[in-house]
Amino acid sequence: MEPNTAPSDPMFARVDSLVRDGTLSAEQAGRVYARVREAGNQTPAGATSVLAADTDTSRWTLPQRLSGGAAVLGAAVLLGALFVAGNLADQDDFNWKAFLVVFVGAVALCAVAAATALLGGDPDHRRWIATVVAATGIVALALVLDILLQGKDWSEYLTGALMVVAGVAAYLWLRESALTAVVVLGGLLVLTQTIEDVTDDQTATIGPQIALTVFGIVVAAAGWPLASRHVTGMLGGVIALGGMVLAVLFAGLFVLTLGVFRSGPLDAGPQSDVNGDLWTALAIGLLVCAGLAALYAYSEFIGYLVLAFLGAVALVVGSLLSLRTDIRLWLAVIIGAVGGLLAAGAALRELVGRGSGTRRSTRRGSPPPGYGVPQGGPQPPPAYGTPPTMRPPPPGGPPTPT
């Protein structure tokens, strides 16, 4: 076996990467690997955890990845067709044929998901395929219920509750992150209907948008202990930022309707309220962006940083252009200066620490000196707790001649 060849064990590969970037020594990595494997071996047979990780699709073959992509694309096309049929069925003159199309499609999706999960081949691959089909089937079942309850004021509550309960049950069975999206969508449906019922349409306030933002934060926090933390984190971030972007959009439309895109006093009744809402939305939205950036720093998941960047741009542009004031340019300069100082501070930190940064860069991406087995050298015994393929660093000095 060639030296420094990474084994096929995914957990070993992750631990080994910490050795190669200098975070752990080979001895420390061996102990970590052994403890994790020991804890895994103590899990009762057939038992799984709610915190279980998603399927590792990196080891799939090309045909398996193609079938996974086909499952996602096919489920999306079918769901779109069912929505069209549902729209045709949900009319004043109930269309039974359209309803039967939706009903049969929903039942078929759920049946296929169950059969795939129970009777498929590769356990991980069949669970992943079943999850995609099950998530689509749950949404289709919610559509069936919504059609049956057409005209009822509480239909959205039951539809959303069905998605939440079925999504949670399917997640506890299949343990895949796509199902958390169904749960979040059901909760969002219930929340929006609640906001609609308790909000006076004649009163323009930022309260409903703040409720959406709070819901998004709750989604991200509640999903963080799960293996699907990045799915719920991104969904929560989109909802939280979306609430404040909607607040800015609605305020801008209100200002545009009043025809107040001109200079003038800010204490003119509703105009002043709109400006207050805009400043509130900007402040809360930027705090959400800062939280997303902190999540990126903690988790190294780049999606949070992309979302924070897009949200910050949309909030600053929308809020400043919607303000009724003649000092928008000065406000843009001030806010831009704050952002520039943050970016400059990060750049200055790199310039000041360029010496240590150079030292770190020599370690990143390449094994530290002495790690692995020299070419042609003797194979040392494996370190404590490491698999047979683990190659700890040799003792100091050149290898002993044989």
ZIMOMO-V291389 format. One record per backbone hydrogen bond with DSSP energy under -1.0 kcal/mol. CO is the residue of the C=O (numbers start at 1). NH is the residue of the N-H. E is the energy in kcal/mol with one decimal. If there is no record, write none. Layout:
BEGIN
co-><CO/CO>
nh-><NH/NH>
e-><E/E>
END
This chain:
BEGIN
co-><2/9/10/11/12/13/15/16/17/18/18/19/25/26/27/28/29/30/31/32/33/34/35/36/37/40/44/49/55/57/61/62/63/64/65/66/67/68/69/70/71/72/73/74/75/76/77/78/79/80/81/82/83/84/85/86/89/89/95/96/97/98/99/100/101/102/103/104/105/106/107/108/109/110/111/112/113/114/115/116/122/123/124/125/126/127/128/129/130/131/132/133/134/135/136/137/138/139/140/141/142/143/144/145/147/149/152/154/155/156/157/158/159/160/161/162/163/164/165/166/167/168/169/170/171/176/177/179/180/181/182/183/184/185/186/187/188/189/190/191/192/193/194/195/200/206/207/208/209/210/211/212/213/214/215/216/217/218/219/223/226/228/229/230/231/232/233/234/235/236/237/238/239/240/241/242/243/244/245/246/247/248/249/250/251/252/253/254/255/260/268/269/270/271/272/273/274/275/276/277/278/279/280/281/282/283/284/285/286/287/288/289/290/291/292/293/294/295/296/301/302/303/304/305/306/307/308/309/310/311/312/313/314/315/316/317/318/323/327/328/329/330/331/332/333/334/335/336/337/338/339/340/341/342/343/344/345/346/347/348/349/351/353/354/355/356/357/358/360/360/363/368/374/383/387>
nh-><5/13/14/15/16/17/19/20/21/23/24/22/29/30/31/32/33/34/35/36/37/38/39/40/41/43/47/52/57/60/65/66/67/68/69/70/71/72/73/74/75/76/77/78/79/80/81/82/83/84/85/86/87/88/89/90/91/95/99/100/101/102/103/104/105/106/107/108/109/110/111/112/113/114/115/116/117/118/119/120/126/127/128/129/130/131/132/133/134/135/136/137/138/139/140/141/142/143/144/145/146/147/148/149/150/152/155/158/159/160/161/162/163/164/165/166/167/168/169/170/171/172/173/174/175/179/180/183/184/185/186/187/188/189/190/191/192/193/194/195/196/197/198/199/203/210/211/212/213/214/215/216/217/218/219/220/221/222/223/226/229/232/233/234/235/236/237/238/239/240/241/242/243/244/245/246/247/248/249/250/251/252/253/254/255/256/257/258/260/262/271/273/274/275/276/277/278/279/280/281/282/283/284/285/286/287/288/289/290/291/292/293/294/295/296/297/298/299/300/304/306/307/308/309/310/311/312/313/314/315/316/317/318/319/320/321/322/325/331/332/333/334/335/336/337/338/339/340/341/342/343/344/345/346/347/348/349/350/351/352/353/354/357/358/359/360/361/362/363/364/366/371/377/386/390>
e-><-1.1/-2.2/-1.9/-2.3/-3.1/-1.6/-1.1/-2.2/-1.6/-1.5/-1.8/-1.1/-2.7/-2.2/-1.8/-2.5/-2.7/-2.2/-2.5/-2.4/-2.5/-2.6/-2.5/-2.2/-2.3/-1.3/-2.0/-2.0/-1.1/-1.4/-2.3/-2.5/-2.3/-2.1/-2.5/-2.4/-2.1/-2.0/-2.6/-2.9/-2.4/-2.2/-2.3/-2.5/-2.5/-2.2/-2.2/-2.3/-2.1/-1.8/-2.3/-2.6/-2.2/-1.9/-2.0/-2.2/-1.8/-1.0/-2.0/-2.6/-1.7/-1.8/-2.8/-2.9/-2.1/-2.4/-2.5/-2.5/-2.2/-2.1/-2.4/-2.6/-2.3/-2.2/-2.5/-2.6/-2.3/-1.9/-2.7/-1.6/-2.9/-1.8/-2.0/-2.4/-2.6/-1.9/-1.8/-2.1/-2.8/-2.7/-1.8/-2.4/-2.5/-1.7/-2.1/-2.4/-2.2/-1.9/-2.0/-2.3/-2.3/-2.0/-2.2/-1.8/-1.3/-2.2/-1.2/-1.7/-2.5/-2.7/-2.5/-2.4/-1.9/-2.3/-2.9/-2.6/-2.1/-2.4/-2.4/-2.6/-2.2/-2.4/-1.2/-3.2/-2.4/-1.2/-1.2/-1.7/-2.5/-2.4/-2.3/-2.4/-2.5/-2.0/-2.0/-2.4/-2.7/-1.8/-2.2/-2.7/-2.2/-2.0/-1.9/-1.4/-1.7/-2.1/-2.2/-1.8/-2.1/-2.6/-2.4/-2.4/-2.1/-2.4/-2.4/-2.2/-2.5/-3.0/-2.0/-1.2/-1.2/-2.3/-2.4/-2.1/-2.5/-2.9/-2.3/-2.6/-2.4/-2.9/-2.7/-2.6/-2.1/-1.2/-2.6/-2.6/-1.8/-2.2/-2.6/-3.1/-2.2/-2.5/-2.4/-2.2/-2.6/-2.5/-2.3/-1.8/-1.7/-2.4/-1.7/-1.5/-2.3/-2.1/-2.0/-2.4/-2.4/-2.3/-2.3/-2.9/-2.4/-2.5/-2.7/-2.6/-2.4/-1.7/-2.2/-2.3/-2.3/-2.3/-2.3/-2.3/-2.1/-2.1/-2.1/-2.2/-1.9/-3.0/-3.1/-1.2/-2.1/-2.4/-2.4/-2.3/-2.4/-2.5/-2.4/-2.1/-2.3/-2.5/-2.4/-2.4/-2.4/-2.5/-2.0/-2.0/-1.1/-1.2/-2.5/-2.6/-2.3/-2.6/-2.8/-2.6/-2.2/-1.9/-2.2/-2.7/-2.4/-1.8/-2.3/-2.9/-2.5/-1.9/-2.2/-2.9/-2.0/-1.5/-2.0/-2.9/-2.2/-1.1/-2.5/-2.0/-1.6/-2.3/-2.2/-1.2/-1.0/-2.1/-1.5/-2.2/-2.3/-1.9/-2.2>
END
